[in-house]
């Protein structure tokens, strides 16, 4: 997997049953307790999967998540098992698809919410604040400006939508109805702690994490685990700290480059999406590399 030509838009592991293909991840069944996650190089924008893969994206996102899983392991356990993905894929040809993009994880029961934490006033939160003075129904002081740091980070859960629909923000009361009060409180508290610790660290590396989304799952005993991807440019809004100023929406590390190109292309945002020019895919890949280097202080090596 050492060269940039090895982009994978879709994995194809025939030796294991396919459980699910998400926007980015392909999930295979290993046994009663484990599954194999493979992060492809697919990119979705405006809720449509693009036909052009982003070189090394899956491996970069996996390695960024692993960095955070390890750094935040004291806050909450996570779904990693440490099992070598190559040990569960018997076919040598299929192993070539694993690279640094595959993980063997515990099977857990995912919670029916996305745990969103907002540290800055931006995106849909900024729109709502301008209209109502609140974000997800949480009242905020008057006079805040776009991209301003919030007085304190907010936990604003959303419900998971069916594929193709948009997730919907839900109230804390609705979250408690879905999860039960004690679990809803635990999820809120853990989400805020994960965000605060990560945001503090990222700032020392020149990155502002404006907001992020966590996913959680339960084991058979009802114990809470952090699952999916964590604090990547796909699940979070990363801003270069040196380009940040209040009153402007800063350039993000993530898909802004692709979004800008798509907006300018005249595409109607319905599938199928247009093919990206090679230089747009390459520049987007470089943004993921940059985020990895900034956060970890290391160069990314494709496996």
C-alpha positions in Angstrom: 0.0 0.0 0.0 3.0 2.3 -0.2 2.1 4.3 -3.2 -0.6 6.9 -3.9 -2.1 4.7 -6.7 -3.5 2.3 -4.2 -6.8 4.3 -3.5 -9.7 2.0 -2.6 -13.1 3.3 -3.4 -14.7 0.1 -2.1 -13.1 -2.9 -0.4 -13.8 -6.4 -1.6 -13.2 -9.0 1.1 -14.9 -12.2 -0.1 -13.5 -14.4 2.8 -15.7 -12.6 5.3 -19.4 -11.7 5.2 -20.2 -8.0 4.5 -22.3 -6.6 7.2 -22.7 -3.0 6.0 -21.3 -0.4 3.7 -21.5 3.1 5.1 -20.5 6.4 3.5 -16.9 5.7 4.1 -16.5 2.4 6.0 -17.0 -1.1 4.9 -17.8 -3.5 7.8 -17.3 -7.2 7.7 -18.3 -9.9 10.2 -15.4 -11.7 11.9 -17.1 -13.7 14.7 -19.8 -13.3 17.4 -17.7 -10.6 19.2 -15.7 -8.9 16.5 -16.0 -7.2 13.2 -13.5 -5.8 10.6 -13.7 -2.1 9.7 -12.1 -0.9 6.5 -12.0 2.9 5.9 -12.2 3.4 2.1 -11.0 6.5 0.3 -14.6 7.5 -0.5 -15.5 11.1 0.2 -19.0 12.3 0.6 -20.0 16.0 0.1 -23.5 17.3 0.5 -24.5 13.8 1.5 -23.6 12.3 -1.9 -20.6 9.9 -2.3 -18.2 11.3 -4.9 -16.9 9.0 -7.7 -13.3 10.1 -7.1 -11.3 8.5 -4.2 -9.0 10.7 -2.1 -5.6 9.1 -2.0 -4.6 7.6 1.4 -7.7 9.2 3.1 -9.0 6.0 4.7 -5.6 5.2 6.2 -5.0 8.8 7.4 -8.5 8.9 9.1 -7.8 5.5 10.7 -4.4 6.6 12.0 -5.8 10.0 13.3 -8.6 8.1 15.2 -6.1 5.6 16.6 -4.0 8.5 17.9 -7.0 10.0 19.8 -8.2 6.6 21.0 -4.8 6.1 22.6 -4.6 9.7 24.0 -8.2 9.7 25.4 -8.3 6.1 26.6 -8.3 7.3 30.3 -11.7 9.0 29.7 -13.6 6.1 28.3 -12.8 2.6 26.8 -13.1 2.3 23.1 -13.9 -0.4 20.5 -10.3 -1.3 19.5 -9.1 -4.8 20.2 -5.5 -4.7 19.2 -6.1 -7.8 17.0 -4.1 -7.6 13.7 -6.5 -7.3 10.8 -4.3 -9.5 8.7 -4.9 -12.4 11.1 -8.6 -12.4 10.3 -8.4 -12.1 6.6 -7.2 -15.5 5.3 -6.7 -14.7 1.6 -3.3 -13.1 0.9 -4.6 -11.1 -2.1 -7.4 -9.6 0.1 -4.9 -8.7 2.8 -3.4 -6.2 0.3 -6.6 -4.1 0.8 -6.0 -3.6 4.6 -2.9 -1.4 4.8 -3.3 1.1 7.6 -7.0 1.5 6.9 -8.4 -1.6 8.7 -9.2 -2.3 12.3 -10.7 -5.3 14.2 -13.1 -3.9 16.7 -15.6 -5.1 19.3 -19.2 -5.6 18.3 -21.2 -3.2 20.4 -24.7 -1.9 20.2 -24.5 1.6 18.8 -26.6 4.3 20.5 -29.3 5.8 18.3 -27.8 9.3 18.7 -24.8 11.2 17.5 -23.1 13.1 20.3 -22.2 16.5 18.9 -20.1 19.0 20.9 -19.8 22.6 19.7 -17.0 24.8 21.1 -17.5 27.7 18.6 -20.5 29.4 17.1 -20.5 28.3 13.4 -22.5 26.4 10.8 -26.1 25.6 11.6 -25.5 26.8 15.2 -24.6 30.3 14.0 -27.7 30.4 11.7 -30.0 29.4 14.6 -28.3 31.8 17.0 -29.0 34.7 14.6 -32.7 33.8 14.5 -33.3 32.8 18.1 -30.4 33.7 20.3 -30.0 30.0 21.1 -28.2 26.9 19.7 -30.3 23.7 19.7 -32.6 25.4 22.1 -29.8 26.3 24.6 -29.9 30.1 25.2 -26.7 32.0 24.7 -25.5 35.5 25.6 -26.4 38.2 23.1 -23.9 39.8 20.8 -21.8 36.7 20.0 -20.2 36.8 16.5 -19.7 34.1 13.9 -16.9 31.7 14.7 -16.6 33.1 18.3 -15.6 30.7 21.0 -18.7 29.8 23.1 -18.6 30.6 26.8 -18.6 26.9 27.3 -18.7 23.9 25.0 -22.3 22.7 24.3 -23.5 19.1 24.0 -26.1 19.1 21.2 -27.1 15.6 20.3 -28.8 14.6 17.0 -30.9 11.6 16.1 -29.4 9.2 13.5 -31.3 9.5 10.3 -32.0 6.7 7.8 -29.5 6.7 4.9 -30.2 9.6 2.6 -31.9 11.7 5.2 -30.3 14.4 7.3 -29.7 13.8 11.0 -31.9 16.0 13.1 -30.9 18.0 16.2 -32.8 16.8 19.3 -33.4 18.3 22.7 -31.6 17.0 25.8 -35.1 15.8 27.0 -35.5 13.8 23.8 -32.0 12.4 24.2 -32.9 11.3 27.7 -36.1 9.6 26.3 -34.1 7.7 23.7 -31.3 6.6 26.1 -32.7 6.8 29.6 -31.7 9.7 31.9 -28.5 8.1 33.5 -27.0 7.1 30.1 -28.0 10.4 28.5 -26.1 12.2 31.3 -23.1 9.9 31.0 -22.9 10.5 27.3 -23.2 14.3 27.7 -20.5 14.3 30.4 -18.1 12.0 28.5 -18.6 13.9 25.2 -17.8 17.2 26.8 -14.7 15.8 28.6 -13.4 14.2 25.4 -13.9 17.4 23.5 -12.3 19.7 26.1 -9.2 17.5 26.4 -8.8 17.1 22.7 -9.4 20.8 21.9 -6.8 21.8 24.5 -4.2 19.5 23.1 -5.0 20.4 19.5 -4.5 24.1 20.2 -0.9 23.4 21.3 -0.5 21.9 17.8 -1.9 24.9 16.0 -5.4 23.4 15.4 -8.7 24.7 16.7 -11.4 22.0 16.9 -14.5 24.0 16.4 -17.0 21.2 16.8 -17.0 17.4 16.6 -19.2 14.3 16.6 -18.8 11.2 18.7 -20.5 7.9 18.5 -20.9 5.4 21.3 -21.9 1.8 21.8 -22.9 -0.5 24.7 -21.6 -4.0 25.4 -23.9 -6.8 26.7 -23.4 -5.5 30.3 -24.5 -2.0 29.4 -20.9 -0.5 29.6 -20.3 2.5 27.4 -17.6 2.6 24.7 -16.3 5.1 22.2 -16.7 3.8 18.7 -16.5 4.7 15.0 -14.0 7.5 14.2 -12.8 10.1 16.6 -11.8 13.7 16.1 -10.9 13.4 12.4 -11.3 16.2 9.8 -14.3 14.2 8.6 -16.1 14.1 12.0 -15.0 17.5 13.2 -14.4 21.0 12.0 -10.6 21.7 12.2 -9.4 25.2 11.8 -5.7 26.4 11.4 -5.3 28.5 14.6 -3.0 31.0 12.8 -5.8 31.8 10.3 -8.6 32.2 12.9 -10.4 35.4 13.5 -13.8 36.1 15.1 -16.4 37.3 12.7 -15.3 35.0 9.8 -15.8 31.4 9.1 -12.1 30.2 8.9 -10.9 27.8 6.2 -11.2 24.3 7.5 -8.8 21.4 7.1 -11.5 19.1 5.8 -13.6 19.0 2.7 -13.8 22.8 2.1 -11.6 22.5 -1.0 -13.9 19.9 -2.5 -17.0 21.7 -1.5 -15.8 25.0 -3.1 -15.0 23.2 -6.3 -18.4 21.4 -6.4 -20.2 24.7 -5.7 -18.4 26.4 -8.6 -19.0 23.4 -10.9 -22.7 24.1 -11.1 -23.6 20.6 -9.8 -27.2 20.4 -8.5 -26.1 18.3 -5.4 -28.1 15.3 -6.5 -26.4 12.0 -7.2 -24.4 11.2 -9.3 -21.7 13.7 -8.3 -19.2 14.9 -10.9 -15.7 13.4 -11.1 -13.1 15.5 -9.3 -10.1 16.8 -11.3 -6.9 15.0 -10.2 -5.4 18.2 -8.7 -8.5 18.7 -6.4 -8.3 15.1 -5.2 -4.5 15.5 -4.6 -4.9 18.8 -2.8 -7.7 17.4 -0.6 -5.4 14.4 0.2 -2.7 16.8 1.2 -5.1 18.5 3.7 -5.6 15.2 5.4 -1.8 14.6 5.5 -1.4 18.1 7.0 -3.9 17.5 9.7 -2.2 14.2 10.6 1.3 15.9 10.7 0.0 18.8 12.8 -1.8 16.7 15.3 0.7 13.8 15.8 4.0 15.6 15.0 4.8 12.7 12.7 5.0 12.1 9.0 2.3 9.7 7.7 3.7 6.5 6.1 1.4 4.5 3.9 1.7 0.8 4.9 
